[in-house]
Amino acid sequence: MIVCSCNVLSDRDVRETISGRSDRPSVGAVFRHMGCEPKCGRCTRNIAALVDQHAGGAIDECMTGGDCDSCRGDTLAA
């Protein structure tokens, strides 16, 4: 399923990108690893959900008080 229309990224692309990681990468780190960046920002929540599923964490849980790449990506995309 396509999760980012602007960059034509599928959920499989995102899962492959985060599959070998032991940490919980930010949405921005996922984009950087794939050589692109968020454009319209509608995909950031879907990608964050995929990262959370991989890490076993709760969706929308942020431990940095809004200073992480994912939060900044959401703000910039809004």
C-alpha positions as CSV (number, residue, x, y, z in Angstrom):
1,M,0.0,0.0,0.0
2,I,1.3,3.5,-0.8
3,V,1.8,5.5,2.4
4,C,3.5,8.5,0.8
5,S,2.1,9.7,-2.5
6,C,4.6,12.5,-3.0
7,N,7.6,10.2,-2.8
8,V,5.7,7.1,-4.0
9,L,6.7,5.1,-0.9
10,S,4.9,1.9,0.1
11,D,4.5,0.4,3.5
12,R,6.9,-2.3,2.4
13,D,9.6,0.3,1.6
14,V,9.2,1.8,5.1
15,R,9.2,-1.7,6.8
16,E,12.4,-2.7,4.8
17,T,14.1,0.6,5.9
18,I,13.4,0.0,9.6
19,S,13.6,-3.8,9.7
20,G,17.3,-4.0,10.7
21,R,17.2,-1.3,13.3
22,S,17.2,-1.9,17.0
23,D,16.3,1.7,17.8
24,R,13.1,3.7,17.1
25,P,14.0,6.0,14.2
26,S,12.2,9.2,13.7
27,V,10.0,9.8,10.6
28,G,12.7,12.2,9.4
29,A,15.4,9.6,9.8
30,V,13.3,7.1,7.8
31,F,12.9,9.7,5.0
32,R,16.6,10.5,5.1
33,H,17.6,6.8,4.9
34,M,15.4,6.5,1.8
35,G,17.0,9.6,0.2
36,C,13.9,11.8,0.3
37,E,12.0,14.2,2.5
38,P,8.4,14.8,3.4
39,K,6.6,17.2,1.1
40,C,2.9,17.6,2.0
41,G,3.2,15.8,5.3
42,R,0.1,13.7,5.1
43,C,2.1,10.6,5.3
44,T,4.0,11.3,8.5
45,R,1.4,9.8,10.8
46,N,1.2,6.6,8.8
47,I,5.0,6.3,8.7
48,A,5.2,7.0,12.5
49,A,2.6,4.2,13.0
50,L,4.7,1.8,11.0
51,V,7.8,2.7,13.1
52,D,5.7,2.3,16.3
53,Q,4.5,-1.1,15.2
54,H,8.1,-2.1,14.5
55,A,9.4,-0.8,17.8
56,G,6.4,-2.2,19.7
57,G,5.5,1.2,21.1
58,A,2.3,3.1,21.3
59,I,1.2,5.3,18.4
60,D,1.7,9.0,18.9
61,E,3.9,8.5,21.9
62,C,6.7,11.1,22.0
63,M,9.4,11.0,24.7
64,T,11.1,14.2,23.7
65,G,8.4,16.8,24.4
66,G,8.0,17.7,20.7
67,D,11.6,18.2,19.8
68,C,12.1,15.0,17.7
69,D,12.4,14.9,13.9
70,S,8.9,13.4,13.7
71,C,7.3,16.3,15.6
72,R,9.2,18.9,13.6
73,G,8.2,17.1,10.4
74,D,4.5,17.3,11.5
75,T,4.9,21.0,12.3
76,L,6.6,21.8,9.0
77,A,4.1,19.8,7.0
78,A,1.1,21.5,8.6
